[in-house]
Amino acid sequence: MCNSIILDDLSKEPADVIITSGIYSDIEEYVQSLYGWDIEFTQLKRGSGPLSRRTIGNNEFNFMRFRQTMCGEVTGLAVEPGLTFFLGENIADELVMMHNKVSTDTLLCIPQNHEIYTVTPDGYVGYTFNISFSLLERVAKSIYPDICSIRYPESREMYQLSSQYSEFLRYGFRFLSNIAAHHGENSILCGLETSDVVENLIVPLLISVLKGNVDSKLINTSVKRENKLGELITLINGNLDVSLTMSDLSGEVGLTHRRIQYIFRDNIGISPQTFIKAQRLNAVRRNLSSAAIMRGDVKEIAGKFSFWNMSQFAKDYKDLFGYSPRKT
């Protein structure tokens, strides 16, 4: 579903841009640093290093490059006005996006107050680019002088881009990332240093996608895939207080144990049992992070998510996160 915005003559000098960056060993600190998002990150495998992000932007756009060193499930809400676009960097990567297995040439468009769901592989590098409607209007007017309005999605949309077109976008995103890296953290730059690549490359490319003027295919995310991945994940995440078995999953979704195993390994790269345990361990970690830990609290919180053998729980927790529950 789309709305229209009326285009006015909005010529003006670009505002200064602000650069920030960070490297994080703590997942919660990393999540809190992701500007423009209300994110919940679920670690699915043991990571090999810190997480990082780099941002550059002003009141009309905000660009972010992020790197996640461990396989993780991300559920997030786009909180900034305008439209936010999501694209991966590494061409060889495959990821789960909105419960669909997609290539890195898939571009996701998320309006404000809409959710994103992804499962990213180890070492995933991605980009998000938030753009205000005022900047969309100004650039669209310069490209299409006779047009009086453009249409933008009211709900999230996924586009399968050609490899050449997605690489053009990555080129622009890399350019912004390199500017941010060159000038360093907490820098303020004249907006003219980024306006050329933003207004003459990135935004025109995104407008062409929205207008359907490029080699891209709109992916229908509302159709249930035969692999039932979304149904399985919803079932698991809705029952974290129970240690679901393969028989439980099979009975609920009507698939054999072998088929369920294949779905998880093919799409996420881990077994359903590993996924279930990781979700429950992350639920414990989130509860521990938000609680004032006192003697006995760890056992009580672990029990809420059906961890009864405390020695095995402590081992599994440290194996996944790299530290003991009491050090959370």
N, C-alpha and C positions, 0 to 999 in steps of 0.2 A: 504494500500500500504506500502511496506517495502523496506528498503535499507539494505545493508550489510556493516559491518565494519570488516576490516582485523585485526586479533589478533596478537599482538607482545608480546614479553616477556617484561613486564613493571614492574618487581619487584622493589619495593622501599619502604622506610620507610614512614608511613603516616604523613602528615603535621599536625601541631598543629591545634586544633579546637577552635573556638571562640563561646562563649555563649552570647546571648542577650535576653532580655525579656522586656515586658511592659504591663501595665494595662491602659486602655483608657476609658474615658467617652465621648470623642469626636470621632464621626465616621470617620471624615476625617483624624485625627491623626492616628487612628487605621489602616485605609486603607494604608496610606503612610508608615507605619511600616512593612507591609507584604513583606518581602524580596523575590525577585524573581518573583513578580507579578505586573502587571499593572491592578488594581482592581477598579471597580465601585460597591459600596454597596448601595442597596436600602432597607431601613428599612420598613417592612410591618406591624409590630405591635409595640406597646409600649414595650420597654425593661424593664427588672427588675434589671439591674446592669451593671457594666462596661464590656467592651470587653478586651480580653487579648490574648497574643501570647508569645511563647517561642521558640527560635531557637538555634540550635547548628550545626556547620559545618565548612568546610574548602574549599580548592579549588577543591575538588573532590565530595563532597556531601554537601547538606544543608537540614537539617530536621527542620520542624516547627510544633508545636502543637498550635492550636488556639481554642478559645472558644468565641462563639457569643451568647450573652444573649437574643437577640431578633430574631424573625423570619425575615429573610432577603433574598433578591435576590442578587446574586453575579454574575457579569459578569467580567471575567478577562482574561488577556493574560499572558501566561507563557513566561517570558523574559530571563530566564537563559538557556545557552547552555545545551545540553544533553536531558534527559527525566525527567519529573516530574510526580510523582504518588500521587494520592489523595485517602484517605480512611477515613471513619468515625470511631469513637470510640464506641459510645453507640449502642449496638446490637439492641435495641428496636426501634431506630430511623428509620424513612423512610424519604427520601428526593427526590426532583426533581433534576435530573442530565441530562443535555442535553435534556430537555423537556420530559424525561422519569421518571416515578416514580420508584425508585429503593430501595433496602434494603441497610443496612450498610455493607453488604458483597460484595458490588460492588466496584471494584477498577478501577479508571480512570487513564489512561496514556496519558500525554500531552507533545508532543514535543515542542521545542522552537518556539515561534511566533504562537502558536495555542491557541484558546480560550476555556474557560470553562464557563458553565452556570449552576448554582445551585440555588435552593430555599431551605434553611435550616430551621429547626424548632427552637422553643425557646430553649435556652440552648445548642445549638449544639456544640459538640467537634469533631474536625477533625484533620487529619495529612496530611502534604504534605512532600514529600521526593524527592529532586532533585539529580540526579546522573549524573556524567560526563561520557562521552564515554570511557575515559581512565580507569576509575575505573571499568566500565562494562567489558571492554576488559581484564583487569588483573584478575578479579574474574572468568570470563568465562573460561579463559585459565587454571586457577588452577582446575576448576571443570571438564572441558572437554579438557584434554591435546592434544587430536588428532584433535580437531576442528580448522578450519582455519578462520572461520568467524561466526558471529551471525547476526540475522536479527532484526531490530528494526522498529517500526511503523513510517511512515512519517506524519501521521495525528492522531488525538486523537482516542483512543480506550477504550472501557469499557469492563471489564471482570467480570462476575458473579462467584465469588469464592465460594468454599465450606466453611461452617462456621468454620471448623477446620483450613483450610488454612489461612483464613482471621485473625483468632485468633493468629496464629503463627506470622503474620506480625505485629499485634497490640502489641504482646509481645515485639518484637524488638523496636517498636516505643515508647512504654511505658518506656523501659529501657533507651533510649536516653533522653526522657523527664525527667526521674528521675535524670539522671546525671546532666542535665542542672539545675534542681531545687535544687539539693544538693549543687552545686558549686556557684550558684547565678549569678546575672546579670554581664555582661561585664567581664567574666572570660576567661582566656586562658589556655587550657589544652594540655598535650602531646597527640598526635593523637593515641597513643597506648591504651589510655583509652576507645576509642570508636571503634577502628578498629576491635576488635573481633566480636562485635554484628553487625557492618555494613558489614564486608567482609565475615563473616562466617554464618550469619543468614539472614539479610535483603536483601542484594544484590543477594545471591543465590536464595532466594525465588522469587524475581522479575524476575531474568533470567529464572527461570523455568516457570513462567507465560508467558513470551514472547516466549519461545520455545514451549509452549503448552504441557509441561510435567506434569501438575498437573490437578486436578479436577476443571476445570474452563470452562466457556462458554463465547465466544466473543459475545457481544451484538451489534447488528446492529442498530446504532443510525440514519442511513440515512432513515430508513423506517418510514413513517408518521404513528403515532399512531392513532387509531380510535377516541381517546378522543380529538384530535385536540388542545391539550394544547399549543403546540408551535405556531400554527397559531394564536390562540387567543392572546397570550402574544406579539407576533410580531406586531399584529394589534394595540393593546393597546399602546405599547411603541413607535410606529411610529406615534401616534396621541395624544401626551400629551398636545397639545395646544387646544384640544377639550374635552369637558366633554361627553365622549361616553356613550350612553344609552344601555340597554339590547337589545333594538330593533336594534340599530346600529350593535351590535355584532352578533345578530341572522341573520340579513340580509346579513352580510359579509361572515359568515362561514356556513350558512345553517343549524343551529341547533336551537332547541326550547330554550326558556328562562330557562325552568327547567333543560334541559340537560347541559346548560352552567353553571348554578348554581352548579350542581353536580360535573362537571369537576373541578371547582376551589376548592370546599370544600373537595373533595376526594383527590386531589393532593397537595394543598397548605394549606388548612385548614381555608381559609377565603372566603368570597363571592367575585364575580367579581366586584361588586360596591366598596367594600373595597379595592381591589387590584388596581382598576383604580384611586381612590382618593389618595391612598398611593403613587402611581407612580407620580402623578401630584404634590403632596406635596414635594416629594423628589427632583423633578425637580426644584421646587422653592428654596428649601434649597441649592442645588448645585449652583444655580445662585446667591443666596444671599452670599454664602461662598466665591465666586470668585469676588464679586463686592465690591467696596468701598461704603458702605451704607450711603446714604444721605437722607434727608427728602424727602419723596415721592417715593423713590426707591422701597420699599416693595410693595406698591400698584401697581406700574408699572410692576414689575416682576410677581406678583401674577396674574395680568390681562393677561399676556402672556400665562398662563396656565388655563385660563377660571375660575379664582376665582374672582367673582365680589362683593360678600357680604363680606366685610372685617372683620366684627365682627365674622361671622361664620368661615371664613378662619383662623383667629387668634386662635379661639377655636380649630379647627381641627388640626392645626399645633402644638399647645401646647399639645394636647391630644396624638399625635403620638411621638413627639420628646422630650417632657418634658420641653420645654422652648419656649418663644415667638419668632416670626420671627425676631424682632429687636435685639435679643440676639444671633442670629446665628453667 
